[in-house]
Amino acid sequence: MQIYLSFLVVVLYLAAVFIPFPQRIVGASVSVLAWLLHAASLWLAVFADDALRIGFATMLSAALWVTVSVYLIENRNFSLDGLKFLLFPPAAGFSILPVFFPGAVIALTGKTAMFPWHVSIALLAYSTLTIAAFHAAIMSLQDKHLHKLRSRTLQPWLSAVIDKLPALLTMEKVLFRLISVGFVLLSLTVLSGIVFSEQVLGVAFKWDHKTILSLLSWLLFAILLVGRRWRGWRGKTVLNFTLSGFLTLLLAYVGSRFVLEVVLHRSLV
């Protein structure tokens, strides 16, 4: 069932890309249907009887699902139709990844009650900061488009997409809302991870690369929010910190699981 749903999600996401802008209702309906089926396929991929199935593919798929969720909501307030050309193709690709890389089955029997909460908060934090990074990348393209960096213009189709986006100031406000929410969730992830580690391993931190990279990502986002609050950081400084913090988090959560599951053919619990 999950396989069929995943392939149907790919078809619907790609179909939504090619629906003309004037057919807004049809496009929105197809997009929402793809989003709903994406959620159903994720549910089947992650949840089993008294167990969770977690891997780099499910994390990426969940992140793009949340990204599409924000797009569908914000598109009601701003004209973000142009984003579908940049968002839906990767959403289609990542939605089918769990079929090929299902991840590790983690039994909940015998696990502390904190464990499912820790996993859920971590997924929400990662997904929200993925949205922020995607948003920052779009803002970088907007900035290049406005200033015609090095006297070279973007491709005509990309220029047309960017022209349909809100102003950079509006995009920046949305970006910091996303970063603030993501930072709170990431802080809760670190705290719940400490509690979970103490209950299971008897130590507050397991000093592996995932812990170190997660803390480094938390520090980068903390510095960004402080710099924004007290120094009024804007522009490229904000974009650089956002993308650096996200890439660090990506290496911590997705990178380690990719190496273990795909390169080394091992599971990580």
Summary of the structure (lengths in Angstrom):
residues: 269
radius of gyration: 19.3
end to end distance: 25.6
largest distance: 61.5
contacts: 864
relative contact order: 0.11
helix: 77%
strand: 4%
